[in-house]
Amino acid sequence: MALSSTDALKAARDFLLLHREDYATARRDFRWPRLERFNFALDWFDVIARERDREALRVIDQDGAVVSLRFSDLARQSDRLANYLRLLGVRRGDTVLLMLGNVAPLWISILAVAKLGAVMIPASPFLSADDLKDRLERGAVRTVIAGAAYTNRFPAGAWTGVVVGADVPGWQQFGDATKADADFLPDGATNATDPWILYFTSGTTSKPKLVLHSHVSYPIGHLSTMYWIGLKPGDVHLNISSPGWAKHAWSSLFAPWLAEATILALNHARFDAVATLDAILRERVTTFCAPPTVWRMLIQHDLTAWKSNSLRELVGAGEPLNPEVINRVRDAWGITIRDGFGQTESAVMIANTPGQSVVAGAVGRPLPGFDVDLLDGDGNPADEGEISVRLGAARPIGLMQGYLIHGLVQPIDGRFYRTGDVAVQDANGVYTYVGRADDVFKSSDYRISPFELESVLIEHPLVAEAAVVPSPDPLRLAVPKAFIALIPGALPDADTARSIYVHARKALGPFKRIRRLEFHDLPKTISGKIRRVALRQLEAERRAINQRGALEWIEDELTLPEETP
């Protein structure tokens, strides 16, 4: 007798839980559950609510107020909201844009949209009016659910607005869902391949793409993310990510609820390092995920003052973690941050997993269910090349359906999905991230990895963050230039520049040497990733007219100590 979709997913999940520290067995024997029909809200979440009910969500507001909801609470409230949205005209296949902070209605809305078979566009609260206009148009949005503070950014249009919080003229009130029928009946079965999530990428190098995920590609695909984090039933998982971005779905939705863990969310207007560290202790967090930007802010504090006896797993994603950050956290807490690599287009595909030794600066090994190769420009296997995922019979569930272009899905085809990210592999199969293919450059015919140089720069005590880009040079084609954000109180003067140059010289070979340095705010996407492309363009434009930055220091113009032979 064939397993139900719920039982098939549970069997795959339980296999990974059983072998959470046995990478070899998990990698060799894991198989994705291949389902014809599946709905995460109906076939997984509601089943947990009925059979294994426990706390599902805990939201901590800025003022310290706590909202705690069990799986059964969220199941019941999402049933009412689904019925309410149906009354407002939402039908299977319609697109619903969600623009909410870390508030309980966000998770209720996600589940309700899934139950209706509608498609959701998660939107960050930091989006501008122009960003929203683009999403409404290209996403063919029919309904918007948004916080009251964000409604004034939306242009007029032929869509229905539902507001969370204060009343807004012309918008329906989210709170009216409490009056809707408590019994929800879906209008039919959900096919596993039906579309559910439409993401706009962060746009680090170009205009955001539209990434389409199905009812299995993220919900089931994030079994790999659950395995990477090391989640277990009953855990309290804190993830620092803004709603609206893929990382929020990774670690503040699918991975914890696949593991039947509690999602802890901090509903703060802006990131507060001390408040976050306090929450880790007070809420007895067991697993914690944060992007490199947050980790770099946390290590500006004495982490030994927040050592927790409940904390078990630390992970980072979004951009590679510098070894300096990993070492400082391990020295303070005795736990190693484990890096992971994935994209909006996929679940986590490469990572350092629980119980395995971590090579400093390495991103890890391919996760169960992902067959990964490194390919050169001609598509041949290489020790250093573009991270590429095998398709065909080996195609992982945790990969998007394709890009949505002019309303049509452009599926992934061929033998590989090429990620656009470059890595190098050692003899033990461990991958080290090099950078986006667009970010890697040559200087005097040597390949330069910005990430490698940036990792050295942030080891300097005055450097908070760094971004390395090519600076056009008539002799060497390009030389490495570092844009540097200093820690609070550090002076952007010649002495600081000289100190950084000396530090970099000690760690980098002559062909990798930083030749130009500028103290500068680092431009970022609203998801927190450094936009090296913007700095690269700025530098190219300046060099074309022989211009330099106001706080720029050239290596050859500073008096530096003689190097020891």
FENPE-V882043 format. One record per residue. N is the residue number from 1. RES is the residue in one letter. OMEGA is omega in whole degrees, -180 to 180 (999 if undefined). BURIAL is + if it has 24 or more other C-alpha atoms within 12 Angstrom, else -. Layout:
# FENPE-V882043
N_RES_OMEGA_BURIAL + N_RES_OMEGA_BURIAL
This chain:
# FENPE-V882043
1_M_-177_- + 2_A_178_- + 3_L_171_- + 4_S_179_- + 5_S_179_+ + 6_T_-178_+ + 7_D_179_- + 8_A_178_+ + 9_L_-180_+ + 10_K_179_+ + 11_A_178_+ + 12_A_179_+ + 13_R_-177_+ + 14_D_176_+ + 15_F_-180_+ + 16_L_177_+ + 17_L_-179_+ + 18_L_-175_- + 19_H_-174_+ + 20_R_177_+ + 21_E_178_+ + 22_D_-175_+ + 23_Y_-175_+ + 24_A_-180_- + 25_T_-180_- + 26_A_-179_+ + 27_R_-176_+ + 28_R_-167_- + 29_D_-180_- + 30_F_174_+ + 31_R_176_+ + 32_W_171_+ + 33_P_-178_+ + 34_R_-171_+ + 35_L_175_+ + 36_E_-179_- + 37_R_179_+ + 38_F_174_+ + 39_N_-174_+ + 40_F_-177_+ + 41_A_-175_+ + 42_L_-171_+ + 43_D_178_+ + 44_W_-173_+ + 45_F_-177_+ + 46_D_177_+ + 47_V_176_+ + 48_I_-179_+ + 49_A_-179_+ + 50_R_-168_- + 51_E_-174_- + 52_R_-172_- + 53_D_174_+ + 54_R_-180_+ + 55_E_-179_+ + 56_A_-172_+ + 57_L_175_+ + 58_R_-179_+ + 59_V_178_+ + 60_I_180_+ + 61_D_-179_+ + 62_Q_-178_- + 63_D_179_- + 64_G_178_- + 65_A_-176_- + 66_V_171_- + 67_V_-180_+ + 68_S_-179_+ + 69_L_176_+ + 70_R_176_+ + 71_F_-179_+ + 72_S_177_+ + 73_D_-178_+ + 74_L_178_+ + 75_A_-178_+ + 76_R_-178_+ + 77_Q_179_+ + 78_S_174_+ + 79_D_-180_+ + 80_R_-179_+ + 81_L_178_+ + 82_A_178_+ + 83_N_179_+ + 84_Y_179_+ + 85_L_178_+ + 86_R_176_+ + 87_L_179_- + 88_L_174_+ + 89_G_-180_- + 90_V_-179_+ + 91_R_178_+ + 92_R_179_+ + 93_G_177_+ + 94_D_-179_+ + 95_T_-180_+ + 96_V_178_+ + 97_L_179_+ + 98_L_177_+ + 99_M_-176_+ + 100_L_174_+ + 101_G_178_+ + 102_N_178_+ + 103_V_-177_+ + 104_A_179_+ + 105_P_177_+ + 106_L_-177_+ + 107_W_177_+ + 108_I_-179_+ + 109_S_179_+ + 110_I_-180_+ + 111_L_-179_+ + 112_A_179_+ + 113_V_178_+ + 114_A_-178_+ + 115_K_179_+ + 116_L_-175_+ + 117_G_177_+ + 118_A_-179_+ + 119_V_-180_+ + 120_M_170_+ + 121_I_175_+ + 122_P_-177_+ + 123_A_180_+ + 124_S_175_+ + 125_P_-179_+ + 126_F_180_+ + 127_L_178_+ + 128_S_177_- + 129_A_179_- + 130_D_177_- + 131_D_-178_+ + 132_L_177_+ + 133_K_179_- + 134_D_-179_- + 135_R_179_+ + 136_L_-177_+ + 137_E_-176_+ + 138_R_179_+ + 139_G_-179_+ + 140_A_-174_+ + 141_V_178_+ + 142_R_-177_+ + 143_T_178_+ + 144_V_170_+ + 145_I_-172_+ + 146_A_173_+ + 147_G_-177_+ + 148_A_-177_+ + 149_A_-174_- + 150_Y_-171_+ + 151_T_-177_+ + 152_N_178_- + 153_R_-175_- + 154_F_176_+ + 155_P_176_- + 156_A_180_- + 157_G_-178_- + 158_A_178_- + 159_W_-180_+ + 160_T_-180_+ + 161_G_175_+ + 162_V_-173_+ + 163_V_175_+ + 164_V_-180_+ + 165_G_-176_+ + 166_A_176_- + 167_D_177_- + 168_V_180_- + 169_P_178_- + 170_G_-180_- + 171_W_173_+ + 172_Q_-176_+ + 173_Q_179_+ + 174_F_-177_+ + 175_G_180_+ + 176_D_179_+ + 177_A_-180_+ + 178_T_-180_- + 179_K_-177_- + 180_A_180_- + 181_D_-178_- + 182_A_-177_- + 183_D_-180_- + 184_F_174_+ + 185_L_179_- + 186_P_-178_+ + 187_D_178_- + 188_G_179_- + 189_A_177_- + 190_T_175_+ + 191_N_-179_+ + 192_A_-177_+ + 193_T_178_+ + 194_D_179_+ + 195_P_178_+ + 196_W_-174_+ + 197_I_177_+ + 198_L_-178_+ + 199_Y_167_+ + 200_F_-178_+ + 201_T_-175_+ + 202_S_175_+ + 203_G_180_+ + 204_T_-176_+ + 205_T_-177_+ + 206_S_177_- + 207_K_-178_- + 208_P_175_+ + 209_K_176_+ + 210_L_-177_+ + 211_V_-176_+ + 212_L_176_+ + 213_H_-178_+ + 214_S_178_+ + 215_H_175_+ + 216_V_-170_+ + 217_S_174_+ + 218_Y_-177_+ + 219_P_179_+ + 220_I_180_+ + 221_G_-178_+ + 222_H_164_+ + 223_L_179_+ + 224_S_179_+ + 225_T_175_+ + 226_M_-179_+ + 227_Y_180_+ + 228_W_-178_+ + 229_I_-177_+ + 230_G_-178_+ + 231_L_176_+ + 232_K_176_+ + 233_P_179_+ + 234_G_177_+ + 235_D_170_+ + 236_V_-173_+ + 237_H_176_+ + 238_L_177_+ + 239_N_178_+ + 240_I_180_+ + 241_S_177_+ + 242_S_173_+ + 243_P_180_+ + 244_G_180_+ + 245_W_-175_+ + 246_A_-178_+ + 247_K_177_+ + 248_H_177_+ + 249_A_178_+ + 250_W_-165_+ + 251_S_178_+ + 252_S_179_+ + 253_L_-168_+ + 254_F_-176_+ + 255_A_180_+ + 256_P_-177_+ + 257_W_170_+ + 258_L_-179_+ + 259_A_-174_+ + 260_E_177_+ + 261_A_177_+ + 262_T_173_+ + 263_I_173_+ + 264_L_-179_+ + 265_A_177_+ + 266_L_-179_+ + 267_N_-178_+ + 268_H_-179_+ + 269_A_177_- + 270_R_-177_- + 271_F_179_+ + 272_D_-175_- + 273_A_-178_+ + 274_V_179_- + 275_A_179_+ + 276_T_179_+ + 277_L_177_+ + 278_D_-179_- + 279_A_179_+ + 280_I_179_+ + 281_L_-172_+ + 282_R_-175_- + 283_E_179_+ + 284_R_179_+ + 285_V_178_+ + 286_T_-180_+ + 287_T_-172_+ + 288_F_179_+ + 289_C_179_+ + 290_A_177_+ + 291_P_-179_+ + 292_P_179_+ + 293_T_180_+ + 294_V_178_+ + 295_W_180_+ + 296_R_176_+ + 297_M_-179_+ + 298_L_-176_+ + 299_I_172_+ + 300_Q_180_+ + 301_H_177_- + 302_D_-174_- + 303_L_179_+ + 304_T_179_- + 305_A_-179_- + 306_W_180_+ + 307_K_-173_+ + 308_S_176_+ + 309_N_177_- + 310_S_-175_- + 311_L_-176_+ + 312_R_-175_+ + 313_E_175_+ + 314_L_179_+ + 315_V_178_+ + 316_G_179_+ + 317_A_-179_+ + 318_G_170_+ + 319_E_-179_+ + 320_P_177_+ + 321_L_178_+ + 322_N_-180_+ + 323_P_-180_+ + 324_E_-180_+ + 325_V_-180_+ + 326_I_-177_+ + 327_N_-177_+ + 328_R_177_+ + 329_V_179_+ + 330_R_178_+ + 331_D_-176_- + 332_A_-172_- + 333_W_-179_+ + 334_G_179_- + 335_I_180_+ + 336_T_174_+ + 337_I_-179_+ + 338_R_-177_+ + 339_D_175_+ + 340_G_-178_+ + 341_F_172_+ + 342_G_-179_+ + 343_Q_170_+ + 344_T_-178_+ + 345_E_-174_+ + 346_S_166_+ + 347_A_178_+ + 348_V_-177_+ + 349_M_179_+ + 350_I_-179_+ + 351_A_166_+ + 352_N_-172_+ + 353_T_-176_+ + 354_P_175_+ + 355_G_-179_- + 356_Q_177_- + 357_S_-178_- + 358_V_174_+ + 359_V_-176_+ + 360_A_177_+ + 361_G_-178_+ + 362_A_-179_+ + 363_V_173_+ + 364_G_-176_+ + 365_R_179_+ + 366_P_-177_+ + 367_L_176_+ + 368_P_179_+ + 369_G_180_+ + 370_F_173_+ + 371_D_-171_+ + 372_V_174_+ + 373_D_170_+ + 374_L_-176_+ + 375_L_175_+ + 376_D_-176_- + 377_G_180_- + 378_D_179_- + 379_G_-180_- + 380_N_178_- + 381_P_-178_- + 382_A_175_- + 383_D_173_- + 384_E_-178_+ + 385_G_-177_+ + 386_E_178_+ + 387_I_-174_+ + 388_S_-176_+ + 389_V_179_+ + 390_R_179_+ + 391_L_-178_+ + 392_G_-179_- + 393_A_-178_- + 394_A_-175_- + 395_R_180_+ + 396_P_175_+ + 397_I_-174_+ + 398_G_179_+ + 399_L_-176_+ + 400_M_171_+ + 401_Q_180_+ + 402_G_176_+ + 403_Y_177_+ + 404_L_-177_+ + 405_I_-179_- + 406_H_176_- + 407_G_-180_- + 408_L_180_- + 409_V_173_- + 410_Q_-174_- + 411_P_173_- + 412_I_177_+ + 413_D_-177_- + 414_G_-177_- + 415_R_-175_- + 416_F_164_+ + 417_Y_-178_+ + 418_R_-170_+ + 419_T_-174_+ + 420_G_179_+ + 421_D_-176_+ + 422_V_177_+ + 423_A_174_+ + 424_V_-177_+ + 425_Q_178_+ + 426_D_-175_- + 427_A_-180_- + 428_N_179_- + 429_G_179_+ + 430_V_-178_+ + 431_Y_171_+ + 432_T_-177_+ + 433_Y_178_+ + 434_V_179_+ + 435_G_173_+ + 436_R_-180_+ + 437_A_-180_+ + 438_D_-176_+ + 439_D_-180_+ + 440_V_-178_+ + 441_F_180_+ + 442_K_175_+ + 443_S_-176_+ + 444_S_177_- + 445_D_174_- + 446_Y_178_- + 447_R_-179_+ + 448_I_174_+ + 449_S_179_+ + 450_P_-177_+ + 451_F_-180_+ + 452_E_-179_+ + 453_L_179_+ + 454_E_179_+ + 455_S_177_+ + 456_V_-176_+ + 457_L_-176_+ + 458_I_172_+ + 459_E_177_+ + 460_H_-173_+ + 461_P_-179_+ + 462_L_-176_+ + 463_V_177_+ + 464_A_179_+ + 465_E_180_+ + 466_A_174_+ + 467_A_-178_+ + 468_V_179_+ + 469_V_176_+ + 470_P_175_+ + 471_S_-176_+ + 472_P_-177_+ + 473_D_-176_- + 474_P_-177_- + 475_L_-173_- + 476_R_-174_- + 477_L_176_- + 478_A_174_+ + 479_V_179_+ + 480_P_174_+ + 481_K_-180_+ + 482_A_167_+ + 483_F_-169_+ + 484_I_171_+ + 485_A_-177_+ + 486_L_175_+ + 487_I_179_+ + 488_P_178_- + 489_G_179_- + 490_A_-177_- + 491_L_179_- + 492_P_-175_+ + 493_D_-177_- + 494_A_180_- + 495_D_179_- + 496_T_179_+ + 497_A_180_+ + 498_R_-180_+ + 499_S_180_+ + 500_I_178_+ + 501_Y_-180_+ + 502_V_178_+ + 503_H_-177_+ + 504_A_180_+ + 505_R_-176_+ + 506_K_-173_- + 507_A_-174_- + 508_L_175_- + 509_G_-176_- + 510_P_-177_- + 511_F_178_- + 512_K_-171_+ + 513_R_172_+ + 514_I_-178_+ + 515_R_180_+ + 516_R_-174_+ + 517_L_180_+ + 518_E_174_+ + 519_F_-167_+ + 520_H_171_+ + 521_D_-177_+ + 522_L_179_+ + 523_P_-178_+ + 524_K_170_- + 525_T_180_+ + 526_I_172_+ + 527_S_173_+ + 528_G_-180_+ + 529_K_180_+ + 530_I_180_+ + 531_R_179_+ + 532_R_-179_+ + 533_V_180_+ + 534_A_178_+ + 535_L_178_+ + 536_R_178_+ + 537_Q_178_- + 538_L_-178_+ + 539_E_179_+ + 540_A_180_+ + 541_E_180_- + 542_R_-176_- + 543_R_-180_- + 544_A_179_- + 545_I_177_- + 546_N_-179_- + 547_Q_178_- + 548_R_-179_- + 549_G_-179_- + 550_A_-179_- + 551_L_-179_- + 552_E_-180_+ + 553_W_-178_+ + 554_I_-177_+ + 555_E_-175_+ + 556_D_-177_- + 557_E_179_- + 558_L_176_- + 559_T_-179_- + 560_L_179_- + 561_P_176_- + 562_E_179_- + 563_E_176_- + 564_T_-178_- + 565_P_999_-
